[in-house]
Amino acid sequence: MNKSFHSTEPTLYLYSRVSTDRQTKDGRMGVYRQTESEIVETLITRFSGMPVVYLSDHYSAFKGDNISKGELGQFIRDCEAGLIFKGSVIAMEELDRFTRLSLSKAQSLVLRVLEADVK
């Protein structure tokens, strides 16, 4: 993944993840629900004034592929490199969109983001 999510001002990053083709097509359980729902609109309103960037992955969180191969992994690396403006926010529908790895690995990933002053 060579895409960078560099920001020069506080930015709202909305992350969605699906791991099956069925989820990409079924609005009730897939991408639509994670990107177009009332919850998303509420977040955009809450953080109005912030630019919005959508991150999405079609990789398994159980295996950690969304971190090793996907946009979320690149976002975390950008946080560590200081490319994500402090005070930016990453939001997702549920924590299991972020990772399904063990608790200790999940904690480590979340801390990598928080240490960059991203909420």
Phi, psi and chi 1 to 4 in degrees:
 res  aa     phi    psi   chi1   chi2   chi3   chi4
   1 MET       -  121.9  169.2   93.4   14.2      -
   2 ASN  -109.2   -5.7  -66.6  -34.5      -      -
   3 LYS   -68.8  136.9 -176.2  176.2 -176.5  177.8
   4 SER  -112.7  149.6  174.9      -      -      -
   5 PHE  -111.4   28.2  -62.4  100.2      -      -
   6 HIS   -48.7  137.0  179.4 -109.8      -      -
   7 SER  -134.8  148.4   58.5      -      -      -
   8 THR  -112.6    7.3   56.7      -      -      -
   9 GLU  -154.6  160.4   61.5 -175.3  -47.1      -
  10 PRO   -54.2  130.6  -26.3   35.4      -      -
  11 THR  -131.2  144.4  -58.6      -      -      -
  12 LEU   -94.7  117.4  172.9   59.7      -      -
  13 TYR  -103.6  119.7  -66.8   89.8      -      -
  14 LEU  -104.2  116.9  -65.1  173.1      -      -
  15 TYR  -104.7  131.8  178.6   67.3      -      -
  16 SER  -129.7  150.4   62.3      -      -      -
  17 ARG  -147.2  133.8 -178.2 -168.4   58.7   76.1
  18 VAL  -129.5  154.4  -65.1      -      -      -
  19 SER  -122.3   -1.3   53.3      -      -      -
  20 THR  -131.0  155.0   67.5      -      -      -
  21 ASP   -61.0  -36.2  -72.0  -25.8      -      -
  22 ARG   -58.9  -39.4 -179.3  174.5  174.0 -139.4
  23 GLN   -67.8  -24.9  -70.4  174.2  -45.6      -
  24 THR   -74.4  -20.7   62.5      -      -      -
  25 LYS  -104.0  -23.8  -63.0  172.5 -177.1  138.2
  26 ASP   -95.9  106.4 -174.9  -15.4      -      -
  27 GLY   -59.6  -31.6      -      -      -      -
  28 ARG   -72.6  -24.7  -68.8  170.4  -69.2  135.3
  29 MET  -125.1    7.7   65.7 -179.4  -72.7      -
  30 GLY  -129.9 -140.6      -      -      -      -
  31 VAL   -59.0  -44.8  173.7      -      -      -
  32 TYR   -56.0  -49.2  174.2   80.6      -      -
  33 ARG   -59.5  -34.9 -174.1 -166.2   71.5 -133.1
  34 GLN   -83.9  -17.4  -65.5  178.5   52.1      -
  35 THR  -119.3  -18.5   58.9      -      -      -
  36 GLU  -123.2    7.6  -55.3  -68.2  -30.5      -
  37 SER   -77.6  172.3   68.9      -      -      -
  38 GLU   -61.0  -35.1 -172.1  175.5  -42.0      -
  39 ILE   -61.2  -43.7  -66.5  169.1      -      -
  40 VAL   -63.2  -44.4  170.9      -      -      -
  41 GLU   -61.7  -37.1  -67.7  -55.1  -43.4      -
  42 THR   -64.5  -43.0  -60.1      -      -      -
  43 LEU   -63.1  -44.1  -78.5  168.2      -      -
  44 ILE   -62.0  -39.3  -69.0  171.0      -      -
  45 THR   -67.6  -44.3  -60.0      -      -      -
  46 ARG   -60.1  -38.3  178.6  176.2  176.1 -164.4
  47 PHE  -106.7   36.0  -64.9  103.3      -      -
  48 SER   -58.8  145.6   65.9      -      -      -
  49 GLY    97.6  -22.0      -      -      -      -
  50 MET   -87.3  137.8  -79.3 -171.6 -178.6      -
  51 PRO   -62.8  152.3    0.0    2.5      -      -
  52 VAL  -114.2  129.5  177.3      -      -      -
  53 VAL  -122.4  130.4  174.3      -      -      -
  54 TYR   -96.3  127.8  -69.8   87.0      -      -
  55 LEU  -112.0  139.6  -68.2   80.4      -      -
  56 SER  -147.1  148.7   62.3      -      -      -
  57 ASP  -134.2  149.6  -77.2  -36.8      -      -
  58 HIS  -121.5   48.3 -170.6   62.0      -      -
  59 TYR  -128.4  158.0  -66.4  108.6      -      -
  60 SER   -72.3  133.0  170.0      -      -      -
  61 ALA   -87.0  -21.7      -      -      -      -
  62 PHE   -65.3  -40.3 -178.5   74.8      -      -
  63 LYS   -89.7  -10.0  -61.2  174.9 -171.4  174.2
  64 GLY    82.6   10.3      -      -      -      -
  65 ASP   -63.1  -30.5  -70.2  -14.1      -      -
  66 ASN   -65.8  -21.6   63.7  -35.9      -      -
  67 ILE   -88.8  -46.4  -55.0  -62.0      -      -
  68 SER   -76.0  -29.0   62.3      -      -      -
  69 LYS  -119.5  -16.8  -59.5  176.0 -174.3  176.7
  70 GLY  -103.5 -178.5      -      -      -      -
  71 GLU   -65.3  -32.6  -69.7 -173.1   -5.2      -
  72 LEU   -62.9  -42.6 -178.5   60.3      -      -
  73 GLY   -60.7  -41.5      -      -      -      -
  74 GLN   -65.0  -39.8 -176.5   60.8   52.2      -
  75 PHE   -59.8  -45.2  176.0   81.4      -      -
  76 ILE   -62.5  -42.9  -67.6  169.6      -      -
  77 ARG   -64.2  -38.4  -70.4 -173.9  -70.0  -80.6
  78 ASP   -64.3  -37.1  -74.8   -6.3      -      -
  79 CYS   -59.6  -48.7  -75.8      -      -      -
  80 GLU   -64.5  -30.7  -67.2  175.6  -47.2      -
  81 ALA   -83.6   -1.0      -      -      -      -
  82 GLY    77.2   20.2      -      -      -      -
  83 LEU   -89.2  -12.6  -62.0  175.1      -      -
  84 ILE   -99.9  123.5  -55.3  -60.4      -      -
  85 PHE   -60.6  135.4 -160.2   86.9      -      -
  86 LYS   -58.2  140.2  -67.3 -178.5 -175.1  -49.8
  87 GLY    90.4   -2.8      -      -      -      -
  88 SER   -67.7  165.0  -69.5      -      -      -
  89 VAL  -129.3  135.3  174.3      -      -      -
  90 ILE  -113.1  130.8 -176.1  165.9      -      -
  91 ALA  -133.1  149.4      -      -      -      -
  92 MET  -150.9  163.3   64.9 -141.8   62.6      -
  93 GLU   -60.7  -48.3  177.5 -173.0   39.1      -
  94 GLU  -142.7  154.6  -63.7  -75.6  -19.3      -
  95 LEU   -59.1  -30.8 -174.0   57.7      -      -
  96 ASP   -68.1  -11.9   72.8  -11.0      -      -
  97 ARG   -70.6  -33.4  -59.4  -64.3   89.5 -161.4
  98 PHE   -72.9  -53.1 -170.6   80.5      -      -
  99 THR  -161.7  154.3 -173.1      -      -      -
 100 ARG  -124.5   19.0  -69.1 -172.5  175.4 -172.3
 101 LEU   -72.8  175.9  -64.3  172.2      -      -
 102 SER   -58.8  159.2   69.0      -      -      -
 103 LEU   -56.2  -43.5 -176.8   57.1      -      -
 104 SER   -65.5  -39.0   61.3      -      -      -
 105 LYS   -70.4  -39.4  -71.5  179.1 -176.8  175.4
 106 ALA   -62.5  -43.9      -      -      -      -
 107 GLN   -60.1  -43.3  179.4 -178.0   21.1      -
 108 SER   -60.7  -42.8  171.9      -      -      -
 109 LEU   -64.4  -45.3  -67.9  168.6      -      -
 110 VAL   -63.3  -41.9  170.0      -      -      -
 111 LEU   -62.6  -35.1  -74.5  174.1      -      -
 112 ARG   -61.1  -35.5  -70.8  166.0   64.0 -174.2
 113 VAL   -76.1  -48.2  172.1      -      -      -
 114 LEU   -62.4  -35.4  -67.5  175.1      -      -
 115 GLU   -65.4  -19.1  -72.8  172.0   -6.9      -
 116 ALA   -88.7    8.7      -      -      -      -
 117 ASP    62.3   37.7 -160.9   20.2      -      -
 118 VAL  -106.9  132.6  173.7      -      -      -
 119 LYS   -92.6      -  -58.3  171.7  178.7  132.8
